[in-house]
Amino acid sequence: MDRIRIRGGNRLKGEIPISGAKNSALKLMAASLLTDEPVTLTNMPRLADIGAMTDLLMQFGVNMNVRRGAGLGQSDTMRLHAARIESAFAPYDIVRKMRASFQVLGPLLARHGEAKVSLPGGCAIGARPVDFHLKGFEAMGATIELADGYVLASAKGGLKGTTFEFPFASVGATENLMTGAVLARGRTVLKNCAREPETQDLGRCLIAMGAKIEGLGTSEIIIDGVDRLSGIEYPVMPDRIETGTYIIATAIAGGDVELIGAQASSNGALIGLLEKIGTEVKQTNRGLSVHRNGVRPTAMDVKTDVFPAFPTDLQAQYMALMCVANGTSHIRETVFENRFMHVPELARMGAKIHVDGDVATVTGVETLKGAPVMATDLRASVSLVLAGLVAEGETIVNRVYHLDRGFERLEEKLSGVGAEIERQQA
Ligand code: EPZ
């Protein structure tokens, strides 16, 4: 199994191209099921999760073509054509590897009137049920049965508009219901919706395909169903979590880095926080410039929450930064119940962290020490890479397949700005 070797201590200088957002691209791919015309997605990231969604969509009979970008910073273009839905079966073997597979339920129900989709089950960061998705589809008139670990959903006469309030502003449930409602009969009013930038990106693409949606980016989304949607060429938004990760990389290692294609607007909470603790982030005409001088960052508390608050997907990376900050900070995770798996691994590198329930108390140390480490999810793994950038000596991050799920060419992007980092093939 591949691993990443890092020798810490280098400042970062140069440019990093930001890829298209994984968590937008996956939902846009699923939305291609809503039309019998071709959907072309540009600025596609090249990631293992995109490969998993490709495998799933091909099972439904979607014709897929990819034009590869030539080098770093040159994204892929993907053409998806769901002329007919040949099967509406999403097997356990694919869904268990990637929970975003569950997002095909809305489009399949809306276009095909039925679907059999494996329940995703729990995962390393928490139980992650799909009850809000299922209750929402039931409210839209679907019949839902659970059998042998599968959801059997049927809406033979089509989904019907309804008013539904999410108990929590779930990203996946909001997006799944949106993609069902665009082809439903009548008006759907969704309350307490996710306002995440990726949810807005999906909504903008659906509107460009002919959907009638109002209220994107607010907690109430109103959708008037239409009879059909058309094909589209649509650019995937820049990845705000990859952006945030490289902002924190620069804050932890020090230096000057320009993130090409990055947007400040989707990273407001992180940027506001880092400016208070000694890292400047400015919008340029090409992206974001990040600058930290030699001064050690100051410790500062953070609480994760739904957008526009601080994202749970940057919590592990921020914790790596707090491990070397001046002072003590408290990091509270409110979105997932078990998202501190990086703590014991950071501790192996000399970090001082105490976890009590949903709060991690981090006492900054002057130096971390390189060590062999591994993590059980994507964002936790990258926090270990960030810690490795500033640790003394060598850090080996094992289980690189987690990183490959969501960070395109991580080691090339970081070595391109001066980090000593390489992939070692098994
Ligand atoms: C999306 O997951 C992202 N994944 C996650 O990114 C991200 O961490 C999360 O949103 C929060 O921002 C994708 O977009 C593919 P939720 P999702 O539904 O949609 C509970 C990454 O690293 N809940 O907003 O699954 C749930 O258990 C990943 O890229 C229910 O109880 O997140 C969780 O505690 C990890 N019932 C909370 O809501 C439901 O039916 C938020 O989950 C649905 C959710």
Boltz pocket constraint, residues with backbone or C-beta under 6 A from the ligand:
constraints:
  - pocket:
      binder: B
      contacts: [[A, 23], [A, 24], [A, 26], [A, 99], [A, 100], [A, 126], [A, 127], [A, 128], [A, 129], [A, 130], [A, 131], [A, 132], [A, 133], [A, 134], [A, 168], [A, 169], [A, 170], [A, 171], [A, 172], [A, 173], [A, 312], [A, 313], [A, 334], [A, 335], [A, 336], [A, 337], [A, 378], [A, 379], [A, 406]]
      max_distance: 6.0
